């Protein structure tokens, strides 16, 4: 699978950088697909999530309380961003401290465990794979952090 990390300028700012993933076989980033899939049925929740992303990039950084941690495997940084804890719309992302997040996909969580919902499971496991590849690239110094620690630099294109 070939994918690319792309910065989302509409959300990135002085406090944090916000990225998404573009997969070669798809026309849109994972985040854009998430928006398209949910914009008609969950307009308010989606508006809250995009407002939160603007806040993260420009005002607060990626504060821990904005996310539900441990949505992946130990150490992979996978978490869920939601509009509020009592709502069901989940956006999976990879969080790197308070200065960087990479947005994946997500959906409505109406089940106790994400493994019980095929759509959520697929979105989550895809992001786990991507996180593993990014971790390897950081370790191999094909990808690195900018001097201010907010931006990823280097080869943003990954191919198996």
N, C-alpha and C positions, 0 to 999 in steps of 0.2 A: 504494500500500500504506500502511495506517495501522498504526503501532506505538507502543508506550509503553515508556519505561525505568522499571522498577520495582525498588525496593530490596528486597533479600532480608535481612530483619532477623535471620534465624537465622544469618547469616554475618557481617554487618557488625558492626564493633566499633571500638575505640579506635585501632587501627592502620590500618585500611583499610575502605572501603565496597565492598560487593559488590552488583551489580545484575544483572538479566537483562532480557530483552525479551519483552514480551507483544505478539503480533501480533493485530490485531483479529479476524481470521477463525478464530483458534484458541482453545481453551478453557484452555490452560496456557501458562506462559512457556516459552521455548526450553530453559531449564535443567530445568524440571519434566518436559518431554517427553524430554529426554536421560536423566534418572533413570528414568522409566517404561520407556523402550526397553531399558535395560541392567540393571535391578534383578534380573531372574531369572537371566540368564546370567553376569553379571559383578559379583556381589554384593561380593566382596572388593575389587576394583578401585574400584568405586563408593564403598565405605566409605572407602577411602584418599583418594579425591578429596574427599569431603565433609569428612573430617577435616582435610585440607590447607586447604580453604576456611575452616573455623573458625579454624585457626591463622593464616591470612593476615589475617582480619578482626580478631582479638583479640590476637595475640602478635607476629607478625613483619612484617606488611605483605606486599605482593606482591613478594617477592624475585625477582630475575631468574632464579636457579637453579631455581625452581619451574616455569619455563615454557620451551617450545621457541619461540624467537623467529622472526620473518620467515616466518610462515605465510600472509601476505597479500601486499599490494603495499607498496612502500617508503613508510614513514611512517604506515601506517594502524593500527599497534598490534596487529594480529592475531597471536596466538600460541596455542600449545596448552598446556593444563595436563594433566598426566598423573600417575597415581599413582606411578610410578617409570619411569625411562627405558627399562627392558627390557620394559615392559608395552605393550599395544597399544591400550588405551582412551584416546581423546583427547577433550578438551573444548575447543572453540575459544572464545576470549575476546578482548576488547579490553582491553589493559593500559595504564593511564595512570600511569606511574611506579610507586611503591611504595604509593600510597594509594587506588587505585581500579581495580576490574576490572568489566567487563560480560561476563556469561556468555552464550554462545550455545548451540549444539547441538554435536553431534559423533558419535562412534561408534568402532567398531573399525577400526584401520588395519592391514590385512593386505597393503597394496600399497606400493610404493616411493614413488610420488607420489600425493598426494591426488586429482589430476585423473583418476587411473585408477580411482577408486571414486566412483560417481555420488552416493551418500549423503553422503560426506565433502565432495565438490565442492559439492553443493547447500548444505550447512550452512556451509561456508567462504565461498562467494560471497555468501550472504545476509548474513553478518556483515560482509563487505567493504562491501556496500551500506549497511548500518546505520552503520558507522564513518564512511563518507563523509558521511552525513546529519548525524551528531553533530558532525563537524568543521565542517561548514557552519554549524550552529546555534551553535557556540562562536564561530566567526568573526563571525557576524552578531549576537552578543550576545543571542540568544534563550535561550541556555543558558550558564551560567557556573559557576565553582567557588566553593564556600563559602570563607569567610575562612581556615579551617584547611586548605583545599586537598584535603579528603577527600570532599566530597559535591558532586554535581551539583545545581544549582538552576536554576529557570526553567521553561520550557515543556518538559515531558518527553514530550509527545505530538507525534508526527510524522505528517504526512499529505501524500501527493503530490497 
